[in-house]
Amino acid sequence: MSNSLTKQDLIEQIKYLYETDIGDFKRKTTLYLNRFIEDQESSDLKNKLNDLKHTVLYQEISNENQVENIDKLRFQLIEELQKL
């Protein structure tokens, strides 16, 4: 029996992760993505997930209205994960 997360589990984790600091949100989301990536067997999927992680999580975001930025980032991540 595997303890690995499904894509839907990952989406749910991100969907219900609430942080008020953009840095904390990015750190926890990166941790979730890294754990998910480790469980994947397909190198193609791993590459796509790593690309997603870099393009979404490592983008520069202003410190103004962090809650709004977190919501935008959350939506973007979930949308991209659903496409995979």
Salt bridges, closest charged atoms under 4 A:
GLU19 OE2 - LYS28 NZ 2.61
ASP24 OD1 - ARG27 NH2 2.52
ASP44 OD2 - LYS48 NZ 3.43
GLU68 OE2 - LYS72 NZ 3.30
ASP71 OD1 - ARG74 NH2 3.82
GLU80 OE2 - LYS83 NZ 3.33
